[in-house]
Amino acid sequence: MIRENNKTCAVIGAGVSGLAASIRMRNKGYKVTVYEANSFPGGKLSSETNKGYRFDMGPSVFTMPQYVDELFILSGKDPRKHFNYTQLDPVYRYFYEDGTMLDAYHGKEKFAESMSSKTDASKKDILRYLEHTEKVYNLTEEVFLKNSLHRLKNFFTWPVLRGILNFGKIGAFETMHQANKKGFKDERLVKVFNRYATYNGSSPYLAPATLNVIAHVEIMKGAYYPIGGMYSITAALAQLAKDIGVSFNFSTPVREIIIENKKVKGVRTDKGIYNYDVVISNMDIYNSYQKLMPNEKRPTKTLDQPKSSSGIIFYWGINREFSQLGLHNIFFANDYEEEFDTIFSKKKIYHDPTIYVNITSKHTPTDAPPGCENWFAFINTPNNSGQDWDQFIAEAREYMIQKANRILKTDIRPHIESEMVFDPRVIEKRTSSAFGAIYGNSSNNKFAAFLRHANFSKDIKGLYFCGGSVHPGPSIPLCLLSAKITTSLIN
């Protein structure tokens, strides 16, 4: 039973973190209203159907499902009656131009055995590497994931102090690639672990080795498939929020956060001004200041950090099936370092891109017509800084088809019977991600974690922030943790 407290809260944005924040604030007794510019919830975690094919439009890898379950339990409901998922095994299938195909299984023993059977790495070396990432994860979890980095008192708890005292052991002073190259001589396996930099839009040749803990989360803790696809996360949380009394205003963009005497007063939409005791912005932090608080002092040290990569995504309806493909597939570039240099230094797309292909019809057959597959085909790109994206899209389409044809030893072109495409311009317009940077700031320096914006305003009372562009960062579990951290700061 929710104990009402007569306080009010506005949440700007119905992305997964905004939904989680609204549920947590409602459970605190606040009267909560969510304002969403789109006509649908979910932000990046949305869904569309085209010519009989259904697509998850954004995030496609699901880890740490306990943070979704936690919201139902907090609300007094059995999560299994509202949201379900299955564990994936294998999690990923990796393809290389030399014909190698690697299956990445769940659990260190199975993963190490599979990888060592097809690469030059020994099972012992792989296990040693995974055990190291586990130690780093255990040292950093409380510091970077579960607490605000911007409240001094949090640094005086033992788990956080332990992490700080062991800072030299977490790989902050070498890059992911340097650490992975030390661990393995086989370039195929180095690419597998370097790839985790893309989970937050960074380069493994620049980002700190600390981020290799992402491999631990996926391989050791497991990856999952939500029954019905990724959008079922959004649907379940939106329904939970409504069931416990959260109000939603869709197609209602907030135009301004109203601030008086360094205190939040409410929000302004096209329909008027509405007063609130607390405002939580789930909008990208750059645009929260740029568009909603243009007269407030900008925290330039945080906002002007280099932005993450973006992507070009083709949503292809394929009128045949490929038995060699799974749910998550990677077609690796030959020269991974040159690909990242092209993206981050030259701000262009690469001629031999690494392609991620997600096919949910492998698990939800109704996502495609019988005998067909729904391909979410994604390549990493720079964010939008004025490039000719129409030209890039045309080039990317050809590069991707040619690479898929080489890997699959066929011609997929005649099998593409429907197509939609997202580029950084569309991503920015649809999700308010500044410059179309999917992950906010990049993590391409060792202090990036400390330079993400806090979950609260240091200058404006009653103003808070959540989502992938603030602490602790992007991905579904981190967005859910962001909402948890943010709401824990509110009485």
Beta strands, then each sheet from edge to edge (+ up, - down):
strand 1: 8-12
strand 2: 31-35
strand 3: 47-50
strand 4: 53-56
strand 5: 62-63
strand 6: 85-87
strand 7: 92-95
strand 8: 101-104
strand 9: 223-226
strand 10: 247-249
strand 11: 256-260
strand 12: 263-269
strand 13: 272-275
strand 14: 278-281
strand 15: 310-318
strand 16: 328-331
strand 17: 355-358
strand 18: 373-381
strand 19: 416-422
strand 20: 463-465
sheet 1: 10+ 2+ 1+ 14+ 20+
sheet 2: 3+ 4-
sheet 3: 5+ 9- 6+
sheet 4: 8+ 7- 16- 17+ 18- 15+ 19-
sheet 5: 11+ 12- 13+
end
